[in-house]
């Protein structure tokens, strides 16, 4: 009963509701003896009450939307902060992974120098010193790229692919990681000269060979452990292929679609950035990636590259 009610007044109650929700009551009063409400009056009051109910429902929905938007914005802000933290962690992992590759090459050259020193082969030392100097220059280029945010842009030079691979494999053989691995190179009979970024191709080969060697450790049936690098020239297609095969544990078929596409690894201590870096380098050189793998039967990673015309301005082949 409203406060304005006077004894003897007649009251009419009309509910303001939408569906199962009751928003309130529309209460009308008229003095005793007044004209009786007609049916048309009641219909009009019902229509009015319905319109008021719709308006109230819209007000409640608007308030709920504002509240939901506020919560969503808070959640978005939290997500952005988490993404920033995750990105920093991912960048650190990727940087650490690539620097470990450079340091692995340096360590391999030092091991070779120690070997030749113990044999008294002093004439061989300069060769490995030069290799270490070139490796440090590549590391400097990598870290400089981090500081100026240049990313992984390629700097193209004339490369002799077979010679580049031969040099890289010689360095890798000295790494402790490849001890006990039969690392062989089946190079194409034809020379392969193309414009490419030599430091990026070396990174690609480091990652693929190291991953292949790790896969042979994971497969106890693969005795002896073998990793084979192969190149092939296709003059008719003006292209060449680079493949790395192992007799390791192989990929689970469910993993093949994810490999090289997102942060993927099957190693307990891995972070999955090596394959992402490989993918970037392959894309930078307009390459096409192929994977052939079966669980327990090893894997073959094959990349088909176009041969890019060399120029006289870059005559010093690497």
C-alpha positions in Angstrom: 0.0 0.0 0.0 1.6 3.3 -1.1 2.1 6.2 1.3 -0.3 8.4 -0.7 -3.2 6.0 -0.1 -6.3 7.5 1.6 -8.8 5.3 3.2 -11.6 4.6 0.7 -9.4 5.0 -2.4 -9.6 2.3 -5.0 -6.2 0.8 -6.1 -5.2 -0.8 -9.4 -2.0 -2.9 -9.5 -0.3 -3.6 -12.8 2.9 -5.7 -12.8 5.9 -4.4 -14.7 7.5 -7.6 -15.9 9.3 -9.1 -18.9 9.3 -12.9 -19.1 10.1 -14.3 -15.6 11.6 -11.0 -14.4 9.4 -8.7 -12.3 10.8 -5.1 -12.3 8.1 -3.6 -10.1 4.4 -2.6 -9.9 2.5 0.3 -11.4 0.0 1.4 -8.7 -2.9 3.7 -9.6 -5.5 5.0 -7.1 -8.7 6.8 -7.5 -11.2 8.1 -5.0 -14.2 6.1 -4.0 -17.2 7.2 -6.2 -15.1 8.1 -9.2 -15.9 6.6 -12.6 -15.2 2.9 -12.8 -12.2 2.0 -15.1 -13.4 0.8 -18.5 -11.9 -2.1 -20.3 -10.2 0.3 -22.8 -8.6 2.1 -19.9 -7.2 -1.2 -18.6 -5.9 -2.1 -22.0 -4.2 1.3 -22.3 -2.7 0.9 -18.8 -1.4 -2.6 -19.7 0.2 -1.3 -22.9 1.8 1.5 -20.9 3.1 -0.9 -18.3 4.5 -3.1 -21.0 6.4 -0.1 -22.5 7.7 0.8 -19.1 8.8 -2.8 -18.6 10.7 -2.8 -21.9 12.4 0.5 -20.9 13.4 -0.9 -17.5 14.7 -4.1 -19.1 16.8 -2.0 -21.5 18.2 0.0 -18.6 19.2 -3.2 -16.7 20.7 -4.7 -19.9 22.7 -1.4 -20.4 24.0 -1.6 -16.9 25.0 -5.2 -17.3 26.7 -4.4 -20.6 28.7 -1.6 -18.9 29.7 -3.9 -16.1 30.6 -6.7 -18.5 32.6 -4.2 -20.6 34.5 -3.0 -17.6 35.3 -6.5 -16.5 36.4 -7.4 -20.1 38.6 -4.3 -20.2 40.2 -5.3 -16.9 40.7 -8.8 -18.2 42.2 -7.4 -21.5 44.6 -5.3 -19.5 45.7 -8.3 -17.5 46.1 -10.4 -20.7 48.2 -7.7 -22.3 50.5 -7.7 -19.3 50.7 -11.5 -19.3 51.5 -11.4 -23.0 54.2 -8.8 -22.5 55.8 -11.0 -19.8 55.5 -14.1 -22.0 57.0 -12.3 -24.9 60.0 -11.3 -22.8 60.4 -14.9 -21.7 60.1 -16.1 -25.3 62.6 -13.6 -26.6 65.0 -14.6 -23.9 64.7 -18.2 -24.8 65.1 -17.6 -28.5 68.1 -15.4 -28.0 69.7 -17.9 -25.7 69.0 -20.7 -28.2 70.7 -18.8 -31.0 73.7 -17.7 -28.9 74.2 -21.3 -27.8 74.6 -22.2 -31.5 77.2 -19.6 -32.0 79.0 -20.6 -28.8 78.8 -24.2 -29.9 80.7 -23.4 -33.1 83.3 -21.5 -31.1 83.7 -24.3 -28.7 84.1 -26.8 -31.6 86.9 -24.7 -33.1 88.7 -24.5 -29.8 88.5 -28.2 -29.5 90.0 -28.6 -32.9 92.8 -26.1 -32.0 93.6 -28.1 -28.9 93.7 -31.3 -31.0 96.2 -29.8 -33.5 98.2 -28.2 -30.7 98.6 -31.6 -29.1 99.8 -33.0 -32.4 102.1 -30.1 -33.1 100.2 -29.1 -36.2 100.7 -25.4 -35.7 100.1 -24.6 -39.4 96.4 -25.6 -38.9 95.8 -23.1 -36.1 95.3 -20.0 -38.3 92.5 -21.8 -40.1 90.5 -22.3 -37.0 91.3 -18.8 -35.7 89.8 -17.4 -38.9 86.7 -19.6 -38.4 86.3 -18.3 -34.9 86.7 -14.7 -36.0 84.0 -15.2 -38.7 81.7 -16.8 -36.1 82.2 -13.9 -33.7 81.3 -11.5 -36.5 78.1 -13.4 -37.1 77.3 -13.3 -33.4 77.9 -9.5 -33.4 75.6 -9.1 -36.3 72.9 -11.1 -34.5 73.2 -9.1 -31.3 73.3 -5.8 -33.2 70.1 -6.9 -34.9 68.5 -7.3 -31.5 69.5 -3.8 -30.4 68.2 -2.0 -33.5 65.1 -4.3 -33.8 66.1 -5.2 -37.4 64.8 -8.7 -36.7 65.9 -11.4 -39.1 66.3 -9.5 -42.3 68.6 -11.2 -44.8 71.8 -9.7 -46.2 72.4 -11.5 -49.5 75.8 -12.4 -50.8 77.1 -14.9 -53.3 77.3 -18.3 -51.6 78.8 -21.6 -52.7 76.3 -23.8 -50.9 78.4 -27.0 -50.9 81.4 -25.2 -49.6 79.4 -23.4 -46.9 77.9 -26.8 -45.7 81.3 -28.5 -45.7 82.7 -25.8 -43.5 79.8 -25.9 -41.1 79.8 -29.7 -40.8 83.5 -29.6 -40.0 82.9 -27.2 -37.1 79.9 -29.2 -35.9 81.8 -32.5 -35.8 84.0 -31.1 -33.0 81.0 -30.4 -30.8 80.5 -32.7 -27.8 76.8 -32.8 -28.8 77.8 -34.8 -31.9 80.2 -37.2 -30.4 79.3 -40.7 -31.4 77.3 -39.5 -34.4 78.2 -40.4 -38.0 77.8 -37.1 -39.7 78.1 -37.3 -43.5 77.6 -35.0 -46.5 76.4 -36.2 -49.8 76.9 -33.1 -52.0 75.6 -32.5 -55.4 78.1 -33.1 -58.3 77.2 -29.7 -59.6 78.3 -26.5 -57.9 75.5 -24.5 -56.3 76.1 -20.8 -56.4 73.2 -18.5 -55.3 72.5 -15.2 -53.5 71.7 -16.0 -49.8 72.5 -14.8 -46.3 75.4 -17.1 -45.3 75.0 -16.5 -41.5 71.3 -17.4 -41.7 71.9 -20.6 -43.7 74.5 -21.6 -41.1 72.0 -21.0 -38.4 69.5 -23.2 -40.3 72.0 -26.0 -40.7 73.1 -25.8 -37.0 69.6 -26.1 -35.8 68.6 -28.9 -38.2 71.8 -31.0 -37.6 71.6 -30.5 -33.8 68.0 -31.5 -33.7 68.7 -34.6 -35.8 71.6 -35.6 -33.5 69.3 -35.2 -30.5 66.7 -37.4 -32.2 69.2 -40.2 -32.5 69.9 -40.1 -28.8 66.1 -40.4 -28.1 65.9 -43.6 -30.2 67.7 -46.5 -28.5 67.2 -48.6 -31.6 69.3 -46.3 -33.8 72.7 -47.9 -33.6 75.0 -46.5 -34.9 73.7 -43.0 -34.8 73.6 -41.4 -38.2 72.9 -37.9 -39.6 73.2 -37.3 -43.3 73.2 -33.9 -45.0 72.5 -33.9 -48.8 72.3 -31.3 -51.5 70.9 -31.7 -55.0 70.8 -29.3 -57.9 67.8 -29.1 -60.3 68.9 -27.2 -63.4 65.6 -27.6 -65.1 63.8 -26.0 -62.2 66.6 -23.5 -61.4 66.5 -24.7 -57.8 68.4 -26.8 -55.3 67.5 -28.9 -52.2 69.1 -29.1 -48.8 68.0 -32.1 -46.7 69.0 -33.4 -43.2 68.1 -37.0 -42.5 68.6 -39.0 -39.3 67.8 -42.5 -38.0 66.4 -41.2 -34.8 63.1 -41.4 -33.0 61.0 -39.7 -35.7 57.9 -37.5 -35.3 54.5 -38.6 -34.1 52.1 -38.0 -37.0 50.0 -35.8 -34.8 53.0 -33.5 -34.4 53.9 -33.1 -38.1 51.3 -30.3 -38.7 52.7 -28.3 -35.8 56.4 -28.6 -36.5 58.0 -25.4 -37.9 54.6 -23.6 -37.5 54.4 -22.8 -33.8 56.5 -23.1 -30.7 56.8 -26.8 -30.8 59.2 -29.3 -29.1 59.2 -32.9 -28.0 62.2 -32.4 -25.7 61.7 -32.2 -21.9 64.1 -29.2 -21.7 63.3 -27.7 -25.0 61.4 -24.5 -25.7 60.6 -25.0 -29.4 62.2 -21.9 -30.8 64.8 -23.7 -33.0 62.2 -24.7 -35.6 60.6 -21.3 -35.6 64.0 -19.7 -36.4 64.4 -22.3 -39.2 61.0 -21.4 -40.6 61.9 -17.7 -40.7 65.2 -18.4 -42.4 63.5 -20.6 -45.0 60.8 -18.0 -45.7 63.5 -15.3 -46.0 65.1 -17.3 -48.8 61.7 -18.2 -50.5 62.2 -21.9 -49.6 59.6 -24.7 -49.5 59.7 -27.1 -46.5 59.0 -30.8 -46.6 59.0 -33.3 -43.7 59.1 -37.1 -44.0 59.0 -38.8 -40.7 57.7 -42.0 -39.0 58.0 -42.9 -35.3 61.0 -45.0 -34.7 62.2 -44.8 -38.3 63.9 -41.4 -38.3 63.1 -38.1 -40.1 64.1 -36.2 -43.2 63.8 -32.5 -43.4 64.0 -31.2 -47.0 64.1 -27.6 -48.1 63.8 -26.6 -51.7 65.4 -23.2 -52.5 65.3 -21.2 -55.7 68.7 -20.4 -57.2 68.9 -16.6 -57.2 71.1 -15.1 -59.8 74.5 -13.9 -58.6 76.1 -10.7 -59.7 79.6 -9.5 -60.3 79.3 -7.0 -57.6 79.2 -9.9 -55.1 81.9 -11.9 -56.7 83.6 -13.1 -53.5 81.8 -16.4 -53.1 81.4 -17.6 -49.5 
